[in-house]
Amino acid sequence: MSELAKRESAPIFTDGWDDTAAEAESRVIRGSLLKFSEGRWYIGTENEPVKEGRQLVAVANSAAWVKWQGGKPVEYRVREPGVRLPEREELDDCDRASWENGSDGQPRDPWQSTRFVHLIDPQTAEAFTFSTSSGGGIDCVVNLADQIMRMRSKHPNAVPLVELGAAPMRTKHGLKSKPMLRVVGWRNAVVSVVIEQPGQVLPAPVTTATSASGQGKPVNDMDDDIPF
């Protein structure tokens, strides 16, 4: 029996986890929040430093206008698939006189154009969400999306394995750092899990080859699958 036939004939579990997981899929923030500040990556409200060189699979992204009041997000206007994000003028609270002051003491627009990148640890399946509304952060997300689309012209199911890093950025205040999601490999987004025996679930392996030039350039086997 082929592997595809085995998967199709596998028993359907009704233990409730699928339905509960669907609730997480509807959230803008999934798992732990990833933040970038002053050239470093941090996890959660405790600002736990991310180990240098950590790699995660970027499985999805979304965009939204986020409204802030009292230092907290109070409303999300999430972009619908295939629909452009509304222009700022199409939202409310356009009167600067009613805006709260930011950390610089100046009125700050309550609506922030924000990008969210959903990532998964390939070893533990732990979920993370990178949220950014800065120019450098949005540029990082847009560049990654452009790279993904180029790869998908040949491999439609490709998702990138990215390394959390930083890159220099020139600003009017001098040289600063911006977040970088550097692609270090590619995975197949098609679900493929083989159940060897009760209680043991093994994800299909992902291999990395060496280029024909012998220079050690990574070449990913896009025929392999990962379990998300």
Residue, then its C-alpha position, 0 to 999 in steps of 0.5 A: m500500500s502506498e504512503l498516500a493510501k496509508r494516510e487516507s485509510a488511517p483512523i480519524f481521531t475524535d478526541g477534541w484536540d482538532d476543534t480546540a486547535a481551530e480556536a487558536e487558528s482564529r487568533v491574531i497572536r498564536g503561541s508566544l509573542l516574539k519581539f525585536s528591540e535594539g538588535r535583539w529578539y525576545i520572547g513574551t512579556e518577560n522579555e526572555p532573550v532568544k538564543e542566537g541562531r534560533q531557527l523556526v518555520a514561518v508557516a503564515n502571516s497576516a496584516a491588520w490595523v491595530k488600535w491602541q488605547g492606554g498602552k493596550p490593543v483594543e481593536y483589530r481590523v484584519r486584512e481579508p485574504g485577497v483584499r487590500l488593507p484599508e487606508r488610514e483615512e478609512l478608519d476612525d480617530c483621525d483628529r490628532a487633538s484626541w490622540e494619546n501622547g507617545s513615549d516621545g511626548q507627541p500625539r501618537d496615532p492610535w491605529q498602527s499598521t501591523r504585520f504578524v508572522h506565525l512561526i513554529d519550532p520544527q522540533t517541538a511544534e511550539a508556536f510563536t508570533f512575530s508582531t511588528s509595526s515599525g518600518g524596518g519590521i514591515d520591510c523584513v516581512v515584505n522581503l520574506a514574502d517576496q522570496i517565498m513567492r519566488m520559491r513557490s513559482k516552482h514549489p507551490n507548497a514551500v514554507p521557509l525555515v528562517e533564522l532570527g537575526a538582525a541587519p543594519m539600517r540607516t535612519k535619520h538618527g544614525l545606524k540602527s538595527k532592523p529584524m531579519l528573517r533569513v531563509v536557511g532552508w525550505r520545507n513542504a507545508v503538506v501534512s505528512v505523519v506516519i503512525e508506527q504504533p499506538g502512542q508513537v507519531l513520527p514526522a516524515p524526515v526532511t533532508t538536506a543535500t550538498s550541491a553538485s559543485g561540492q561547495g556545501k551549498p544547502v539544497n533542500d529536498m522539497d519532496d519531503d513533508i513536515p507535520f504542519 
